[in-house]
Amino acid sequence: MNLLRSWILLAVGVAFSAGLAAGILSQRLGQDPSEAGGALGLYREALVQEFDLEPERERALFSVLDAYQRNLEDLQAEALASREAELVSLAEGIQRLIRDYVLPTDQRERFDAMCAGRSLPVQG
């Protein structure tokens, strides 16, 4: 179970670090607010066009939506960490189903040995 907890913490850490690094990098490179993509980028572009925002207001909108994106990532990471017990239970259940219903009886001991000390990763 400690290995699964490590995978969860690693996934959360990577997601947080990637978001933080992307935000810092785009800020340091002076990225034009219109260059950022994704769903929030489309939303931002729609607002800019609909309300004919001046560059200063567009930068403010970019900052607000960037903060929103970071907050979303933080909440997702917290939600994943808070559901660790459920994730562990799910992974253990899947391994049990594979062992008991997928593998032939004569392969179960080999599967048990393979899984000793390991668990399914929680993210693909």
Phi and psi in degrees as a GROMACS rama.xvg file:
@    title "Ramachandran Plot"
@    xaxis  label "Phi"
@    yaxis  label "Psi"
@TYPE xy
-65.8472  -33.1325  ASN-2
-66.3612  -40.8996  LEU-3
-63.6747  -42.1922  LEU-4
-60.495  -39.168  ARG-5
-64.0766  -41.8859  SER-6
-61.5814  -42.7499  TRP-7
-62.5332  -48.6047  ILE-8
-64.1203  -37.278  LEU-9
-63.7393  -45.4039  LEU-10
-61.5804  -43.3183  ALA-11
-63.6759  -44.9523  VAL-12
-62.9785  -42.0851  GLY-13
-65.0167  -44.9449  VAL-14
-61.2035  -44.9152  ALA-15
-64.198  -46.3398  PHE-16
-63.2229  -40.5411  SER-17
-63.8829  -43.2508  ALA-18
-64.2373  -43.4156  GLY-19
-63.4974  -45.9344  LEU-20
-63.5646  -42.2106  ALA-21
-63.0267  -41.2548  ALA-22
-63.7061  -45.6522  GLY-23
-65.7865  -44.6859  ILE-24
-62.7736  -45.5016  LEU-25
-65.1813  -33.9723  SER-26
-69.8442  -42.5928  GLN-27
-68.1072  -33.7179  ARG-28
-79.9646  -4.51863  LEU-29
65.1114  39.4529  GLY-30
-58.0195  134.058  GLN-31
-66.0781  131.296  ASP-32
-53.6911  -26.9359  PRO-33
-76.9932  -7.99593  SER-34
-88.0059  -19.0078  GLU-35
-71.8217  141.114  ALA-36
-107.945  -159.267  GLY-37
83.761  -177.712  GLY-38
-61.7  -40.9975  ALA-39
-68.2631  -32.0405  LEU-40
-63.8337  -41.0613  GLY-41
-66.4538  -40.2396  LEU-42
-62.6012  -46.1045  TYR-43
-60.8198  -45.6296  ARG-44
-61.3111  -39.1274  GLU-45
-62.8257  -42.2073  ALA-46
-66.4979  -42.0928  LEU-47
-60.3538  -44.5929  VAL-48
-71.6617  -43.7195  GLN-49
-63.1946  -39.7194  GLU-50
-106.245  6.73398  PHE-51
46.1727  56.1097  ASP-52
-70.0043  139.851  LEU-53
-72.0778  159.429  GLU-54
-53.8487  -39.1052  PRO-55
-64.2044  -43.2502  GLU-56
-70.7693  -32.937  ARG-57
-65.2918  -40.6299  GLU-58
-64.1065  -38.8741  ARG-59
-64.1146  -42.4868  ALA-60
-61.7147  -42.9804  LEU-61
-58.2677  -44.7265  PHE-62
-62.6919  -42.9884  SER-63
-63.7478  -46.2519  VAL-64
-70.307  -31.5852  LEU-65
-65.6941  -43.5006  ASP-66
-62.4537  -40.397  ALA-67
-60.4123  -44.765  TYR-68
-61.2278  -43.4709  GLN-69
-63.9016  -41.7056  ARG-70
-63.4956  -40.1191  ASN-71
-60.4463  -44.5109  LEU-72
-62.4587  -41.2503  GLU-73
-62.0924  -44.5432  ASP-74
-64.3462  -38.9681  LEU-75
-64.2704  -41.6083  GLN-76
-64.4176  -42.323  ALA-77
-64.4061  -40.8888  GLU-78
-64.1097  -41.4349  ALA-79
-63.6426  -44.9621  LEU-80
-66.0952  -36.7344  ALA-81
-73.3914  -15.7935  SER-82
-105.403  22.6263  ARG-83
-55.9387  -44.6237  GLU-84
-60.8518  -40.0743  ALA-85
-65.8004  -40.1457  GLU-86
-65.0543  -41.3307  LEU-87
-62.7453  -45.8991  VAL-88
-61.9289  -42.362  SER-89
-61.4628  -47.698  LEU-90
-61.8992  -42.3171  ALA-91
-65.0482  -39.7347  GLU-92
-64.005  -41.4595  GLY-93
-64.2495  -43.073  ILE-94
-61.979  -39.1322  GLN-95
-63.2325  -43.3883  ARG-96
-63.5022  -42.6304  LEU-97
-61.0279  -47.4738  ILE-98
-62.69  -48.3798  ARG-99
-85.941  -25.3228  ASP-100
-121.627  -18.4471  TYR-101
-99.4456  -48.5714  VAL-102
-79.9359  146.777  LEU-103
-64.4851  152.787  PRO-104
-52.9969  -40.2318  THR-105
-73.0877  -7.35647  ASP-106
-102.813  -4.30752  GLN-107
-65.9047  -39.2957  ARG-108
-63.5697  -40.9483  GLU-109
-63.5827  -41.4935  ARG-110
-63.0196  -43.1373  PHE-111
-59.7133  -41.6222  ASP-112
-66.4716  -39.8886  ALA-113
-64.0174  -37.1849  MET-114
-86.7977  -7.90809  CYS-115
-57.0258  120.216  ALA-116
78.2135  2.16398  GLY-117
-125.359  158.618  ARG-118
-141.67  166.111  SER-119
-63.5497  140.188  LEU-120
-67.242  150.449  PRO-121
-88.6825  -11.9004  VAL-122
-136.701  141.869  GLN-123
